[in-house]
Amino acid sequence: QALVEGGIGPETRQTLENIKATLEANGSSMDHVVKCTVFLADIAEWAAMNEVYVTFFGNKPARSALGVNGLALGARTEIECIAVVD
């Protein structure tokens, strides 16, 4: 699968859309996310990532973020979320 073009903003949006679809397919939702870990290829892109990230969460789950080297497929971001399924 190819990465979305356009950099950190579009990648963040697609990543969170994928997470949202997975949660909904399994009986949960973004409102049930309790913790996320955000991996960034360049921590300087935090603000641009966060601009998109905050639009997906009304409940503001706990979050950690860190700069990393060598994300899969040359991605700018990777996001891991833990959610509750009723």
N, C-alpha and C positions, 0 to 999 in steps of 0.2 A: 504494500500500500504506500502510495506517495504522500509526502507532506503537503499541506495546504501552502500555497505560495503567499508571500506578502509579509513574512516576518512574524514577530512575537504576537501582535494583536490577533491576526487571523488564526495563528496556531493555537493560541489560548482559547479563542472562541470554539474552534473545532474540537479541541480536547474536552472542553466542558460540555459541549453538545453530545459528544460520545459518552461521557460519564452520565449525563442526564438520561440519555436513551437506555443505557444499561440499567440504571436504577429503576426507571419506569417499567422496563421489561421484566423486572424482578420484584415488582410490587412496592417500590419505594419512590422517593423523589428527592430533589435537591434540598427541600425543606428538612429532610431527615439526615442530612450530612452532618456529622459531629466533629470531624477532623480532616484536614487536608494537608498534604505536604507538597510544596511546589519546588521543583528543581528547575533552575535557570542556567542556561549555557553562559549567560552574562548577567550578573546581578545588577548591572547598571540598567537592565531592561525591566526592573521591578515595577516602576511606575506605569509603563506601557502595558505590562501584563495585568497589573492590578486594576487598571481602567476597565478592562473587559471582565476580569474575575468578579468584581463586586456586583456586576449586573446579574449574575446567576444566583446570588444568595440574598434572601431577605433576612435569614436568621443568623448570619455571620458566624459560621463554625470556627472552632479553634484552627489555627494555621501556623505552619512552620514553612520557612523558605530558605533555600540555600543555593549558592552558586556551585556548579559542577562542571566537569570536563568530560566530553564524550557522550552525549545523549544519543540514543538510537536514531539512525537515519540522518544524523546531523541536525536534529530538532533543536529549537531554541528553548522549549519548555517541555516538561513532563509533570503531570499532576496526579497524585494519588489521594483518593478520598475514602474515608470510612463512614458508612451510613447505617442507619437502623432500618430493618425491614419489619413491618408489622406482621 
